Amino acid sequence: MNRLTLLTGLNSTGKSSIIQAILMLSKAVNVDDNILLEGYGSVDEIKNNYFKENPILGIEHDKGVFRIEIPLDESYKVVEDTIGDFLFPEIIYISAHRFGPKTFIPIFNESEMKYKIGPNGENLFQCIDFFSDHVLDSRLRHKNSEGDTLLYNIRGWLSVIAPNVEFKHHLNKITDSSYSTFDEHRAANVGFGLSYILPVITALLVGTLIPNSLVIIENPEAHLHPRGQTEIARLISLCAQVGTQIIIETHSDHLFDGIRIEAKKTPGFAKDVQIHWFELDKDKNTEVYSPTLHDDGRLDEWPKGFFDQFEINSSELL
């Protein structure tokens, strides 16, 4: 892992498994009795069929190691803990299953949850309301923003997805719900891209305001046109540069190229980027290739199948 880590590869090769393992570890670190993730089944269902022992999840840090073992009875036990005072990051996770255009979105009532975003976008607008007047690092200010605060810059970055569209959010605490409007229209009457990218932009910017946070986003490019994907790559890169740790799962060559462009424009940024390309071998086990990004935006190696479909298609058209 690095300041910015990209997980990419063919479908069903293990990218999401990395994210799920981190989410399970987070629950264990916070002493949750049940560290399984909702909807993914039992330990027996989620483990590799070729692996006969109890799964062990762990994290290594320069301060030490934390590992847990997960028996089939779905309890877990700490098998190694030498990290000591290492503070596990607060995770801000935006799932690939996040809400699209919805008439309303639920909000959280618990005081300690009011500033959090759920993985599907739950509580998004109460989170925006909570941080709306917080001042961001000046490097994150979008050129279309009216100021340096969170809400202004959410609107600024949304403008690259849909120029000249005005976003507003509304809370109705009596019904524990919230909703958004775009040019005074409900979300369902506006393109899918705005609703899908709004929690992504918010999570990235809020992550810069929460110390020791880890922002994990699956498929930030969903429903975005190529220019929008490239601009979101720029926002991701800027948030990493101001100190937020970010993990991105993506299939987008436009997003990947956007990060390469930022590496070329920003001396020293490339060393903060880690790329992992996932494949399956003949036994359906994951193999990972990790090319190095250089300051000129080029890679030291280019694995077969790694964002090369544009060239393949172009050669077919010649």
C-alpha positions as CSV (number, residue, x, y, z in Angstrom):
1,M,0.0,0.0,0.0
2,N,1.0,3.6,-0.6
3,R,-0.5,7.0,-0.2
4,L,-2.5,6.3,-3.3
5,T,-3.1,2.6,-4.2
6,L,-4.8,1.5,-7.4
7,L,-6.3,-2.0,-7.6
8,T,-7.1,-3.0,-11.2
9,G,-7.5,-6.1,-13.3
10,L,-10.0,-8.4,-15.0
11,N,-13.3,-9.1,-13.4
12,S,-13.4,-11.6,-10.4
13,T,-9.6,-11.7,-9.9
14,G,-9.5,-10.6,-6.3
15,K,-9.5,-6.8,-6.2
16,S,-12.6,-6.6,-4.0
17,S,-11.3,-9.3,-1.7
18,I,-8.5,-6.9,-0.7
19,I,-11.0,-4.3,0.2
20,Q,-13.3,-6.8,2.1
21,A,-10.3,-8.0,4.1
22,I,-9.5,-4.4,5.2
23,L,-13.1,-3.8,6.2
24,M,-13.1,-7.0,8.2
25,L,-9.8,-6.1,9.9
26,S,-11.3,-2.7,10.8
27,K,-14.2,-4.4,12.5
28,A,-11.8,-6.6,14.4
29,V,-9.6,-3.7,15.5
30,N,-12.7,-2.0,16.8
31,V,-13.6,-5.2,18.8
32,D,-16.8,-5.9,16.8
33,D,-18.2,-9.4,17.8
34,N,-19.1,-10.1,14.1
35,I,-16.4,-9.1,11.6
36,L,-18.2,-10.7,8.6
37,L,-19.6,-8.3,6.0
38,E,-23.3,-8.2,5.4
39,G,-24.4,-10.1,2.3
40,Y,-21.1,-12.0,1.7
41,G,-22.0,-15.2,3.7
42,S,-20.2,-17.3,6.2
43,V,-16.5,-17.9,6.6
44,D,-16.9,-21.2,4.7
45,E,-18.4,-19.3,1.8
46,I,-15.8,-16.5,1.5
47,K,-12.6,-18.6,1.9
48,N,-10.7,-19.9,-1.0
49,N,-11.8,-23.5,-1.9
50,Y,-8.2,-24.6,-2.1
51,F,-7.4,-23.3,1.4
52,K,-8.1,-25.9,4.1
53,E,-6.9,-24.0,7.2
54,N,-8.6,-21.2,9.0
55,P,-8.2,-17.9,7.2
56,I,-5.8,-15.4,8.7
57,L,-6.1,-11.7,8.0
58,G,-3.4,-9.3,9.0
59,I,-1.9,-5.9,8.5
60,E,1.8,-5.0,8.7
61,H,3.0,-1.5,9.6
62,D,6.4,-0.1,10.3
63,K,5.4,-0.2,14.0
64,G,4.5,-3.9,14.0
65,V,2.0,-6.5,13.0
66,F,-1.7,-7.2,13.8
67,R,-3.2,-10.6,12.7
68,I,-6.4,-12.4,13.4
69,E,-7.5,-16.0,12.7
70,I,-11.1,-16.7,11.7
71,P,-12.4,-20.2,12.4
72,L,-15.4,-21.6,10.7
73,D,-17.5,-21.0,13.8
74,E,-17.2,-17.3,12.7
75,S,-15.6,-16.1,15.9
76,Y,-12.1,-14.6,15.6
77,K,-9.0,-14.4,17.8
78,V,-6.0,-12.2,17.7
79,V,-3.0,-14.3,17.0
80,E,-0.4,-11.6,16.8
81,D,-0.4,-8.0,18.0
82,T,2.9,-6.1,18.2
83,I,1.7,-2.8,16.8
84,G,1.2,-1.3,20.3
85,D,0.1,2.3,19.9
86,F,-0.5,2.1,16.2
87,L,-3.9,3.8,15.4
88,F,-5.9,2.0,12.8
89,P,-7.3,4.5,10.3
90,E,-10.9,5.6,10.2
91,I,-12.2,4.1,7.0
92,I,-14.4,6.0,4.6
93,Y,-15.7,3.4,2.2
94,I,-17.8,4.0,-0.9
95,S,-19.1,0.8,-2.4
96,A,-19.7,0.0,-6.1
97,H,-23.3,-0.7,-4.9
98,R,-23.8,3.0,-3.9
99,F,-27.2,4.6,-4.4
100,G,-28.0,6.0,-7.8
101,P,-30.7,8.7,-8.3
102,K,-33.1,8.3,-5.3
103,T,-36.0,10.4,-4.2
104,F,-34.6,10.4,-0.6
105,I,-31.6,9.0,1.3
106,P,-31.7,8.0,5.0
107,I,-29.7,9.9,7.6
108,F,-28.1,8.6,10.8
109,N,-29.5,9.7,14.2
110,E,-26.6,8.6,16.4
111,S,-24.4,11.6,17.4
112,E,-21.1,9.8,16.6
113,M,-22.5,8.8,13.1
114,K,-23.7,12.2,11.9
115,Y,-20.5,13.0,10.1
116,K,-20.1,9.6,8.5
117,I,-21.0,8.4,5.0
118,G,-22.4,4.9,4.7
119,P,-21.0,2.6,2.0
120,N,-24.0,3.0,-0.2
121,G,-24.2,6.8,0.4
122,E,-26.4,6.6,3.5
123,N,-26.2,9.9,5.5
124,L,-24.4,11.6,2.6
125,F,-26.3,14.9,2.9
126,Q,-26.1,15.1,6.7
127,C,-22.3,14.6,6.3
128,I,-22.1,17.4,3.8
129,D,-24.2,19.6,6.1
130,F,-21.8,18.7,9.0
131,F,-18.7,19.7,7.1
132,S,-20.1,22.3,4.8
133,D,-18.3,25.3,6.3
134,H,-15.0,23.5,7.0
135,V,-12.1,25.0,5.1
136,L,-10.2,22.7,2.8
137,D,-6.5,22.8,1.8
138,S,-6.1,25.5,-0.9
139,R,-4.7,22.9,-3.3
140,L,-8.1,21.2,-3.4
141,R,-10.0,24.4,-4.5
142,H,-11.6,23.9,-7.9
143,K,-11.4,26.8,-10.3
144,N,-15.2,27.0,-10.4
145,S,-15.6,27.0,-6.6
146,E,-16.9,30.2,-4.9
147,G,-14.6,29.6,-1.9
148,D,-12.4,27.3,0.1
149,T,-15.1,25.4,2.1
150,L,-16.3,21.9,1.5
151,L,-19.8,22.7,0.1
152,Y,-18.4,25.2,-2.4
153,N,-15.9,22.8,-3.6
154,I,-18.3,19.9,-3.9
155,R,-20.3,22.1,-6.2
156,G,-17.1,23.1,-8.0
157,W,-16.0,19.6,-8.7
158,L,-19.5,18.6,-9.7
159,S,-19.3,21.2,-12.4
160,V,-16.8,19.2,-14.3
161,I,-19.4,16.4,-14.5
162,A,-22.3,18.6,-15.5
163,P,-21.4,22.3,-16.1
164,N,-23.8,24.9,-14.9
165,V,-25.9,22.5,-12.9
166,E,-26.7,23.8,-9.4
167,F,-26.6,21.2,-6.6
168,K,-28.5,21.7,-3.3
169,H,-29.0,19.3,-0.4
170,H,-32.0,19.2,2.1
171,L,-32.5,17.5,5.4
172,N,-35.8,16.4,6.9
173,K,-34.8,15.2,10.4
174,I,-38.5,14.5,11.4
175,T,-38.5,11.7,8.8
176,D,-34.8,10.7,9.2
177,S,-34.4,11.4,5.5
178,S,-32.6,13.8,3.1
179,Y,-32.6,14.5,-0.6
180,S,-30.8,16.5,-3.3
181,T,-31.9,18.7,-6.1
182,F,-30.1,19.7,-9.3
183,D,-31.4,22.9,-10.8
184,E,-34.4,22.4,-8.5
185,H,-35.1,19.0,-10.1
186,R,-35.1,15.8,-8.0
187,A,-32.2,13.4,-8.6
188,A,-34.2,10.9,-10.5
189,N,-34.8,13.5,-13.2
190,V,-31.1,14.2,-13.7
191,G,-28.4,12.0,-15.3
192,F,-27.1,9.0,-13.3
193,G,-23.5,10.4,-13.2
194,L,-24.2,13.2,-10.8
195,S,-25.8,10.9,-8.1
196,Y,-23.1,8.3,-8.5
197,I,-20.1,10.7,-8.3
198,L,-21.5,12.9,-5.4
199,P,-20.5,10.4,-2.6
200,V,-17.2,9.9,-4.3
201,I,-16.3,13.6,-4.3
202,T,-17.6,14.1,-0.8
203,A,-15.7,11.1,0.6
204,L,-12.4,12.3,-1.0
205,L,-12.8,15.9,0.3
206,V,-14.1,14.8,3.8
207,G,-11.1,12.4,4.0
208,T,-8.8,15.4,3.9
209,L,-10.6,16.8,7.0
210,I,-10.5,13.7,9.2
211,P,-7.0,12.9,10.6
212,N,-5.7,9.4,10.0
213,S,-8.5,8.5,7.5
214,L,-8.4,5.8,4.8
215,V,-10.7,6.5,1.8
216,I,-11.6,3.4,-0.1
217,I,-13.7,3.8,-3.3
218,E,-14.9,1.2,-5.7
219,N,-15.3,2.2,-9.4
220,P,-15.4,6.0,-9.0
221,E,-15.7,6.2,-12.8
222,A,-19.2,4.7,-12.8
223,H,-21.6,6.5,-15.2
224,L,-19.0,9.3,-16.0
225,H,-18.0,10.5,-19.4
226,P,-14.2,10.3,-20.2
227,R,-13.5,13.9,-19.3
228,G,-15.3,13.5,-16.0
229,Q,-13.2,10.3,-15.2
230,T,-10.0,12.2,-15.9
231,E,-11.0,15.1,-13.7
232,I,-11.9,12.7,-10.8
233,A,-8.4,11.2,-11.2
234,R,-7.1,14.7,-10.7
235,L,-9.1,15.2,-7.5
236,I,-8.0,11.8,-6.2
237,S,-4.4,12.7,-6.9
238,L,-4.7,16.1,-5.1
239,C,-6.3,14.5,-2.1
240,A,-3.4,12.1,-1.9
241,Q,-1.0,14.9,-2.2
242,V,-2.4,16.8,0.8
243,G,-1.9,13.6,2.9
244,T,-5.0,11.4,2.7
245,Q,-4.4,7.7,2.1
246,I,-6.7,6.4,-0.7
247,I,-7.4,3.0,-2.2
248,I,-9.2,3.0,-5.6
249,E,-10.6,-0.1,-7.4
250,T,-11.0,0.8,-11.0
251,H,-11.4,-0.5,-14.6
252,S,-11.0,3.0,-16.2
253,D,-8.1,3.7,-18.5
254,H,-9.2,7.4,-18.4
255,L,-8.9,7.5,-14.6
256,F,-5.6,5.7,-14.8
257,D,-4.2,8.1,-17.4
258,G,-5.4,11.0,-15.3
259,I,-3.3,9.9,-12.4
260,R,-0.3,9.4,-14.8
261,I,-0.8,12.9,-16.1
262,E,-0.7,14.2,-12.5
263,A,2.5,12.3,-11.8
264,K,4.1,14.0,-14.8
265,K,2.8,17.4,-13.8
266,T,3.7,17.1,-10.1
267,P,7.4,16.3,-9.3
268,G,7.7,13.6,-6.6
269,F,4.0,12.5,-6.7
270,A,4.8,9.2,-8.6
271,K,6.6,7.8,-5.6
272,D,3.3,8.0,-3.6
273,V,1.4,5.9,-6.1
274,Q,1.2,2.0,-5.9
275,I,-0.3,0.1,-8.8
276,H,-1.5,-3.5,-8.5
277,W,-2.8,-5.5,-11.6
278,F,-4.7,-8.7,-10.7
279,E,-5.0,-11.9,-12.8
280,L,-6.0,-15.5,-12.2
281,D,-3.7,-18.4,-12.9
282,K,-4.9,-21.7,-14.3
283,D,-5.8,-22.9,-10.7
284,K,-7.9,-19.7,-10.2
285,N,-5.6,-18.2,-7.7
286,T,-4.7,-14.6,-7.9
287,E,-1.4,-13.3,-9.3
288,V,-0.5,-9.7,-8.8
289,Y,1.8,-7.6,-10.9
290,S,2.9,-4.2,-9.5
291,P,4.4,-1.9,-12.1
292,T,6.2,1.2,-10.9
293,L,5.0,4.7,-12.0
294,H,7.8,7.1,-12.9
295,D,7.9,10.9,-12.7
296,D,7.3,11.1,-16.5
297,G,4.0,9.2,-16.2
298,R,5.4,6.1,-17.7
299,L,5.6,2.6,-16.2
300,D,8.6,0.3,-15.8
301,E,6.6,-2.6,-17.2
302,W,3.2,-3.0,-18.9
303,P,1.6,-6.4,-18.1
304,K,-0.4,-8.0,-20.9
305,G,-4.0,-6.9,-20.7
306,F,-3.2,-3.9,-18.5
307,F,-5.2,-1.0,-20.0
308,D,-4.2,-1.9,-23.5
309,Q,-7.7,-2.4,-25.1
310,F,-7.7,1.0,-26.7
311,E,-4.5,0.1,-28.7
312,I,-6.0,-3.4,-29.6
313,N,-9.2,-1.9,-30.8
314,S,-7.3,0.9,-32.8
315,S,-5.2,-1.7,-34.5
316,E,-8.4,-3.5,-35.6
317,L,-9.7,-0.3,-37.2
318,L,-6.5,0.5,-39.2
